[in-house]
Amino acid sequence: MGSQLSRAGPLVQIVLIVIIASALVLLGSIFGHATLYGRVDQPSRSWVLDPVYELECTDSTCYRWLKPDAQLYLYALDGDQAILSLRLLAPPRPDGQPTQLTIIADQRVISPITVTTVWRNYRILTPTSDAHDTVLQLHSDPFHPGGQDTRSLGVALSTIQLTALGAPTPRRALFLILLPLLFWALARAYGVGHVGAFRIGLSLAALSGWAAADPVLSGYVLPTISWELSRAGPLLALLLVPPLIRWRIGHLPGGARSVVAIIVVALLSLRLTREVAGGLTLLLLGMLLLALPRPSAARHGSAGGRPTIPELTSIRFFAALTVVLFHYKKMIAVPALLDPLIDQGQASVGLFFILSGFVMTYTYADWFRYDLTYFRGYARARVARIVPLVVLALLVATPLVLWYTHGDPLSASPAIVIDSSWIANLLLIHVYVPDVAVQSLWNAPSWSVATEAFFYLLFPLYARFVLSRVTRLRSLVILVGICFGIEILTLIGSVAVAYWLAPDPEALAYVMILVIYKSPLLRIWEFLLGATLGALFLRTRQQPMAMPVLSALHNVHGRNLLLITAIGGILAVVYMPIPQGDMAGIVNALRWYVLYTPFFVLIIAVFAWGSTWLRHILQHPWLVRLGEASYALYIIHAVIHAYLGFIPQADAADTARIAMVAIIATILASLAVHQWVEVPMRRWLMGHIKPAGASALNEKLHT
């Protein structure tokens, strides 16, 4: 078959793709269905009514109260009309008047209806479009229950059904048929062979057939293209830039993988708003430009490779695992003795920050000893390290978030909030916006990656203008103490300011989490402390120093004692008694990271300086492999945890079993993502640039 396709001319492939796509679209239109149905009491559908009041049940039915002003979000559907069926009830009004419900679309009243005080089904003919979404505004007369219930209620809703009318319109049918042909042509323009391009065309033909068979769900995924300038801009960039790159260098970086990515982004651009589509397009094209082949960066500094430190790789897995357990703690009943330990899992992020600074110095200090010439190569390496998995997790989380926010088909969040927060997460700037919808809507753990990006931007300056000029070992030790002291002062000062500005406990907790705990300006001192520790480590290997702590690090017995001290100190902070009153908030803030910092520093120093009694455990190949995949584990676990909401859970024991299976599956998935996504994407983006000194830690220990 492959050889026959290779011999067949382009015209034969075009005819075959058009015939197959036309047949699938026709069959889908004949045998498909165009109805979406949901009940508010189904666990998998409960998110439909998230923007309104909580679920209430009687002996006969379950329902949710709409607010007096609500809205329904209809996808781009085939045809000009659809039937919206709602099962509604209105409470008896004190004045005895009937409750009126008014539905408005595009500033035009569709149908004012009278809702009775018993459950009835109401069928409404609503306008739709195959290229635009339709927002229906629902306004009902308000009802106030009185007493302690201060809510303002509209009508009650128990079921919702949406039915598209008619077969695909001629414009949509033509779009669905031409879509496979368009991507076949693009694949050929991007350098894909005859067989690969034909397979891409067949895949898109199958997608078109599904879109014709299920126009309700497919309308959300694949609306007919709208020829607005805002929608056409990202698509034109995807159509024109990759062929120019191929014409300029003779091939497209990444080959078939890049072509698949371009197709996926193009399909998403049909659905997403201009901000999201534009941001995703710029990201993909930027990654293609980063992957263009360039001459190898000249090396300077150490010519030989530095040895790996497997213990530092392995402890990353335990740090990531504590964060995972922290997010699953509500689903798993743990012994009371372990509950405080899991509750402090979020503090492990501080270990990542300190270890990251240590590794940056270990790997890149020689790059910036004399100047900042190699900043571009360094930045490219950092982008290759953190961006691919951030984008992967964001893309995996996107359907889930859209499903929960303006999903099926009741809208929950304003589109502008969704768009702006998505762009902020994509560009890793969401940590600077103190808003839950921006920081935590998509993939909550990515805040620390955004913070790391700020650290990476600052590190070359710190290495060039501070570490390269502090040459005495005693000065480096003092600098470590200075970084820790500033960390303490900035935290205490920021907490004091927060108490002054937000005396309300709820507002204070909001500021503590979204600003103080996650602020790059406050967490930078952990990174700089780790970077200084890395410089101290590099210099004491050649110049042992007769200081008590450093002397202990140069013999195995001293390292073992320091390791036991560090572990004991961490446990002491975990189980320390918390005072009552206002001091509780301050002590908890200190426990987030400041009180753990010296013990994290000791752990990193002990494992970096030599072997310990944990050497045989931490150097086990499987544990090292898990440590290498720890970044993948950290960045994807929250998304998998969020998808568990679709799994019905009968009781606490059932929930715990599901959680344990999910944790194991997440660990296995992190290994697969590391092996088949993270490493290949890093190598692809890095191209020919190698780290100065050929340090193996550049591959093993980046955090």
Stockholm file with secondary structure:
# STOCKHOLM 1.0

chainA/1-703         MGSQLSRAGPLVQIVLIVIIASALVLLGSIFGHATLYGRVDQPSRSWVLDPVYELECTDSTCYRWLKPDAQLYLYALDGDQAILSLRLLAPPRPDGQPTQLTIIADQRVISPITVTTVWRNYRILTPTSDAHDTVLQLHSDPFHPGGQDTRSLGVALSTIQLTALGAPTPRRALFLILLPLLFWALARAYGVGHVGAFRIGLSLAALSGWAAADPVLSGYVLPTISWELSRAGPLLALLLVPPLIRWRIGHLPGGARSVVAIIVVALLSLRLTREVAGGLTLLLLGMLLLALPRPSAARHGSAGGRPTIPELTSIRFFAALTVVLFHYKKMIAVPALLDPLIDQGQASVGLFFILSGFVMTYTYADWFRYDLTYFRGYARARVARIVPLVVLALLVATPLVLWYTHGDPLSASPAIVIDSSWIANLLLIHVYVPDVAVQSLWNAPSWSVATEAFFYLLFPLYARFVLSRVTRLRSLVILVGICFGIEILTLIGSVAVAYWLAPDPEALAYVMILVIYKSPLLRIWEFLLGATLGALFLRTRQQPMAMPVLSALHNVHGRNLLLITAIGGILAVVYMPIPQGDMAGIVNALRWYVLYTPFFVLIIAVFAWGSTWLRHILQHPWLVRLGEASYALYIIHAVIHAYLGFIPQADAADTARIAMVAIIATILASLAVHQWVEVPMRRWLMGHIKPAGASALNEKLHT
#=GR chainA/1-703 SS CHHHHHHSCHHHHHHHHHHHHHHHHHHHHHHCCCEEEEETTSGGGGGGGTTSCCCEECSSCEEEECCSEEEEEECCCSSSEEEEEEEEECCCCTTCCCEEEEEEETTEECCCEEECSSCEEEEEEEECCSSSCEEEEEEECCBCCBTTBCCCBCCEEEEEEEEECSSCCHHHHHHHHHHHHHHHHHHHHTTCCHHHHHHHHHHHHHHHHHHHHCHHHHHHHCCCCCCCHHHHHHHHHHHHHHHHHHHHHSSCTTTHHHHHHHHHHHHHHHHSCHHHHHHHHHHHHHHHHHTSCCCCCCCCSCCSCCCCCHHHHHHHHHHHHHHHHHHHTTTSCCCTTTHHHHHTGGGHHHHHHHHHHHHHHHHHGGGGSSCSTTHHHHHHHHHHHHHHHHHHHHHHHHHHHHHHHHCSSBCCSCHHHHHHHHHHHHTTCGGGSCCHHHHTSSCTTHHHHHHHHHHHHHHHHHIIIIITTCCCHHHHHHHHHHHHHHHHHHHHHHHHHHHHHCCSHHHHHHHIIIIITTCHHHHHHHHHHHHHHHHHHHHHTTSCCCCHHHHHHTSHHHHHHHHHHHHHHHHHHHTCCCCSTHHHHHHHHHHHTTTTHHHHHHHHHHHHHSCCTTHHHHTCHHHHHHHHTHHHHHHHHHHHHHHGGGSCCCSHHHHHHHHHHHHHHHHHHHHHHIIIIIHHHHHHHHTTCCCGGGCTHHHHTCC
#=GC SS_cons         CHHHHHHSCHHHHHHHHHHHHHHHHHHHHHHCCCEEEEETTSGGGGGGGTTSCCCEECSSCEEEECCSEEEEEECCCSSSEEEEEEEEECCCCTTCCCEEEEEEETTEECCCEEECSSCEEEEEEEECCSSSCEEEEEEECCBCCBTTBCCCBCCEEEEEEEEECSSCCHHHHHHHHHHHHHHHHHHHHTTCCHHHHHHHHHHHHHHHHHHHHCHHHHHHHCCCCCCCHHHHHHHHHHHHHHHHHHHHHSSCTTTHHHHHHHHHHHHHHHHSCHHHHHHHHHHHHHHHHHTSCCCCCCCCSCCSCCCCCHHHHHHHHHHHHHHHHHHHTTTSCCCTTTHHHHHTGGGHHHHHHHHHHHHHHHHHGGGGSSCSTTHHHHHHHHHHHHHHHHHHHHHHHHHHHHHHHHCSSBCCSCHHHHHHHHHHHHTTCGGGSCCHHHHTSSCTTHHHHHHHHHHHHHHHHHIIIIITTCCCHHHHHHHHHHHHHHHHHHHHHHHHHHHHHCCSHHHHHHHIIIIITTCHHHHHHHHHHHHHHHHHHHHHTTSCCCCHHHHHHTSHHHHHHHHHHHHHHHHHHHTCCCCSTHHHHHHHHHHHTTTTHHHHHHHHHHHHHSCCTTHHHHTCHHHHHHHHTHHHHHHHHHHHHHHGGGSCCCSHHHHHHHHHHHHHHHHHHHHHHIIIIIHHHHHHHHTTCCCGGGCTHHHHTCC
//
